[in-house]
């Protein structure tokens, strides 16, 4: 058996031990203050962006308004990278950008939808139990004409996780019926 000698700890004066403990607690407190402040700042930026996005229902966003909202959400995500809601919101900004009519070309709409899909996939990695994320992934995969196993998996997860959510069920039915014959044969067998 190995004997560990801790007698050197007893030789340290108590005042030194108290000072070390106080300094460690102060460092921990400062770090916790930083974390809380970054979360608060991220929440403030996200709330402003969500308010602007609600206004988009009345009037479509201009390019400057979209850029402002997107940059706020990106900054909020920088301050709180473990929040999947922020990734969903950034994805939603790209999705709404793809429905803008005037200053955006068809190629830019395609790229905006692909960006939205990428953000929704990142949100699904952080929170794989959200039926809304999987439904949005299925919608975007269908709109991008990506009829693959990932689309089938998104529909399956949305079905399993959102059996009681009207939006999710409507998305499953719409995408599933619209893309039924474009699914791989294995995906159609699962749907029966």
C-alpha positions, 0 to 999 in steps of 0.5 A: 500500500502506498502511504501518502504523507500530508504532514506538510499541510499541517505546517502551513499557517492557518492565516495562509490557508484562509487567504488562499481559500478567500482568493479562490472563492473571490475568483469563483465569484468573479467568474460566476458574475461574468457568466451571469452578466453574459447570459443577461446581455445575451437575453437582452439582445435576443429580446430586442431581436425577437421584438423586431421579428414580431414587427416583421409580421406587419411590415416585411423587413428591409435589408438594414433591419434584417442585418440589425436583427441578425447581428443582435442574435449573432452577438447573443449567441456569442455571449451564450453559445449553449442556448439552442433557442438562439440558434433557432432564432438565427435560423428563423431570420434566414428562413424569413429572409428567403421569403423576401420578394424584392432585393433578393435573387433566387440563388440568395433565397436558396442560400438563405434557406440552406443557412437556416437549415444549418442553424436548425441542425446545430440547434437539433444537436444542442437540443435533440428533443425539440419537435419544432426544430425537427419539423422546421428541418423537415420543411427546409429539407423539402424546400431545398429538394433534399430528399434523403435519410436526414429528411426521413429522420427529421419527420420521424423525430418530429412525429415521435416528439410532437404528437400533440403539437398542431404545427408539428403535425401539420408540417409532418403531414404537408412534407410527408405527403408532398414528398412521398414519392421522392422518398427512398423506398426504405422511408416509404416503408416506414410511413405505412 
